[in-house]
Amino acid sequence: MISRLTAVLALGLFPSLCSGAVACTLNEIQKTDMRVGICRQQVGIATGYACTSLVMRSQVADQFEQIQLARRCGFNAEADKLDRFYKATTPFVVKLYGCVDTAIDRADVEKKAQEEVDKSLTKLPAGCPADLKEKMTKRLPKLIETDQKSLHDIQALATQIGLTGD
């Protein structure tokens, strides 16, 4: 989830639209441009209203899957870090997406994402096969670094546009 958010921030879409604005004072054109920018990141999601909910579900499912795979392979400290970044970042993402699109029902998004992950993980062999452990060993430091940067970026953006992460 967070790495995709970084892509939106890297595009510079939001900061160029907002300069010191209070929460959600974007005009309709700016909101549309931002919504389209967010939703275009995800293959197969149309850029119409409520697309951010679908994007968020995909992002949350990805984050949940990484956390659960890390735990499955015994990387509990790393999984805890990813979980903390998720919990710190998500309130800002919910408010950002709600600002430029329809309100996000976080509980519903998380429930559906968890269902997707549960279904996906049942297709994998039990435990942590050697190839998965090797993949996670390489992937986790990058994920943690990306999550840390994304948290910093969204906090800075939230401060700039007046969003709070409750």
C-alpha positions as CSV (number, residue, x, y, z in Angstrom):
1,M,0.0,0.0,0.0
2,I,2.6,2.4,1.1
3,S,4.9,2.0,-1.9
4,R,2.0,2.9,-4.2
5,L,1.2,5.9,-2.2
6,T,4.8,7.0,-2.6
7,A,4.3,6.9,-6.3
8,V,1.5,9.4,-6.0
9,L,3.6,11.6,-3.9
10,A,6.5,11.2,-6.2
11,L,4.4,12.3,-9.1
12,G,4.1,15.6,-7.3
13,L,0.3,15.7,-7.9
14,F,-0.8,16.7,-4.5
15,P,1.8,19.2,-3.4
16,S,1.4,21.2,-6.6
17,L,-2.3,21.4,-6.1
18,C,-2.2,22.4,-2.4
19,S,-0.1,25.0,-0.8
20,G,-0.9,25.4,2.9
21,A,-4.5,24.6,2.4
22,V,-6.7,23.5,5.2
23,A,-8.3,20.0,5.0
24,C,-9.9,19.3,1.7
25,T,-10.2,22.7,0.2
26,L,-9.3,21.5,-3.2
27,N,-11.6,22.5,-6.0
28,E,-13.4,19.9,-8.0
29,I,-10.9,19.9,-10.8
30,Q,-8.0,19.3,-8.4
31,K,-9.9,16.5,-6.6
32,T,-10.6,14.8,-9.9
33,D,-7.0,15.1,-11.1
34,M,-5.8,13.6,-7.8
35,R,-8.3,10.8,-7.8
36,V,-7.4,9.9,-11.4
37,G,-3.7,10.0,-10.5
38,I,-4.3,7.6,-7.6
39,C,-6.5,5.2,-9.4
40,R,-4.4,5.0,-12.6
41,Q,-1.7,3.4,-10.5
42,Q,-3.7,0.2,-10.2
43,V,-4.1,-1.9,-13.3
44,G,-7.8,-2.8,-13.9
45,I,-9.3,0.0,-11.8
46,A,-11.4,2.6,-13.6
47,T,-10.8,6.2,-12.5
48,G,-14.4,7.0,-11.6
49,Y,-15.9,7.8,-8.3
50,A,-15.1,5.5,-5.4
51,C,-12.1,4.1,-7.3
52,T,-9.8,5.0,-4.3
53,S,-11.7,2.4,-2.2
54,L,-10.7,-0.3,-4.7
55,V,-7.1,1.0,-4.8
56,M,-7.0,1.0,-1.0
57,R,-8.3,-2.5,-0.8
58,S,-5.6,-3.7,-3.2
59,Q,-2.9,-1.8,-1.2
60,V,-4.2,-3.1,2.1
61,A,-4.3,-6.7,0.8
62,D,-0.7,-6.3,-0.3
63,Q,0.4,-4.9,3.0
64,F,-1.5,-7.6,5.0
65,E,0.0,-10.3,2.8
66,Q,3.6,-9.1,3.3
67,I,3.0,-8.9,7.1
68,Q,1.6,-12.5,7.2
69,L,4.3,-13.9,5.0
70,A,7.0,-12.3,7.2
71,R,5.4,-13.9,10.3
72,R,5.0,-17.2,8.5
73,C,8.7,-17.2,7.8
74,G,9.7,-16.2,11.3
75,F,10.5,-12.6,10.7
76,N,8.3,-11.4,13.5
77,A,10.3,-8.2,14.3
78,E,10.1,-7.2,10.7
79,A,6.4,-8.0,10.5
80,D,5.8,-5.9,13.6
81,K,7.6,-3.0,11.9
82,L,5.5,-3.3,8.8
83,D,2.4,-3.5,10.9
84,R,3.3,-0.4,12.9
85,F,4.0,1.5,9.6
86,Y,0.6,0.3,8.3
87,K,-1.2,1.5,11.4
88,A,0.5,4.8,11.4
89,T,0.0,5.5,7.7
90,T,-3.5,4.2,7.1
91,P,-5.4,7.0,8.9
92,F,-3.7,9.6,6.6
93,V,-4.4,7.5,3.5
94,V,-8.1,7.1,4.4
95,K,-8.4,10.9,4.9
96,L,-6.4,11.7,1.7
97,Y,-8.5,9.3,-0.4
98,G,-11.7,10.6,1.2
99,C,-10.6,14.2,0.4
100,V,-10.3,13.5,-3.3
101,D,-13.1,10.9,-3.7
102,T,-15.8,9.3,-1.7
103,A,-15.3,8.4,2.0
104,I,-13.5,5.2,2.7
105,D,-15.0,2.6,4.9
106,R,-11.8,1.4,6.5
107,A,-13.3,-1.6,8.3
108,D,-15.0,-2.9,5.1
109,V,-11.8,-2.3,3.0
110,E,-9.7,-4.2,5.6
111,K,-12.2,-7.0,5.9
112,K,-12.3,-7.6,2.1
113,A,-8.6,-7.3,1.9
114,Q,-8.1,-9.9,4.6
115,E,-10.4,-12.2,2.8
116,E,-8.4,-11.9,-0.4
117,V,-5.2,-12.5,1.5
118,D,-6.6,-15.5,3.3
119,K,-7.7,-17.0,0.0
120,S,-4.3,-16.3,-1.6
121,L,-2.3,-17.7,1.2
122,T,-4.2,-21.0,1.3
123,K,-2.8,-21.6,-2.2
124,L,0.8,-21.5,-0.9
125,P,2.5,-24.5,0.7
126,A,2.3,-24.7,4.5
127,G,5.1,-23.2,6.5
128,C,7.9,-21.2,4.9
129,P,9.6,-23.0,2.0
130,A,13.3,-22.2,1.4
131,D,12.5,-20.1,-1.7
132,L,10.0,-18.0,0.1
133,K,12.3,-17.5,3.1
134,E,15.1,-16.3,0.7
135,K,12.7,-14.0,-1.1
136,M,11.5,-12.5,2.2
137,T,15.0,-12.1,3.5
138,K,15.8,-9.9,0.5
139,R,12.4,-8.1,0.3
140,L,11.8,-7.2,3.9
141,P,14.5,-4.6,4.3
142,K,13.3,-2.8,1.2
143,L,9.7,-2.9,2.3
144,I,10.6,-1.5,5.7
145,E,12.6,1.3,4.1
146,T,9.9,2.1,1.6
147,D,7.2,2.1,4.4
148,Q,9.3,4.4,6.5
149,K,9.8,6.9,3.7
150,S,6.1,6.7,2.8
151,L,5.1,7.4,6.4
152,H,7.4,10.4,6.4
153,D,6.0,11.6,3.1
154,I,2.4,11.3,4.0
155,Q,2.9,13.0,7.3
156,A,4.6,15.9,5.6
157,L,1.8,16.0,3.0
158,A,-0.9,15.8,5.7
159,T,0.7,18.8,7.5
160,Q,0.9,20.7,4.3
161,I,-2.8,20.3,3.5
162,G,-4.2,20.2,7.0
163,L,-5.1,16.5,7.3
164,T,-4.7,14.7,10.6
165,G,-4.2,11.0,11.0
166,D,-6.7,9.9,13.6
